Amino acid sequence: MATVELRFSALPEHVRTARLVAAAVARRAGVEEAVLDEVRLAVGEACSRAVGLHQSVGITAPVKVSLIEEEKQFSIEVGDEAPHTVPGEGAGGAGGDEVDAEEDEMGLAVISGLVDDVEVSAGEHGGLIRMTWPTAPQTVVLP
């Protein structure tokens, strides 16, 4: 199992780099060419979400991206360190939290629309989005 790890400052300008690296590693891992745009878009959305969460609560820790090549699949994990609350348990109040929650749900809906196999976990110490794509079998051509 090969893994590439990226860590970048929670700044929007670094999301593009994460998307490019993810697409390059996915291509090398054997993800079908037709799916690479979906990989790029999903990673961009997940990283933008993580950057937004970090910025909204003033976290200076980097956003973490792991690109994991396994035997028949390729996975990308995007992690943030922003505390997440269970819906209905938050500070429940006026204004900003509701907008952030709606934006968060919209981002997750976009990711779910792009990727068939998505797992989202979140807790008080951060969240993780794991996206997985099948890889094409590697063929060896002999002379």
Secondary structure, 3 states (H helix, E strand, C coil): CEEEEEEECCCHHHHHHHHHHHHHHHHHHCCCHHHHHHHHHHHHHHHHHHHHHHHHHCCCCCEEEEEEECCCEEEEEEEECCCCCCCCCCCCCCCHHHHHHHHHHHHHHHHHHHCCEEEEEEECCEEEEEEEEECCCCCCCCC
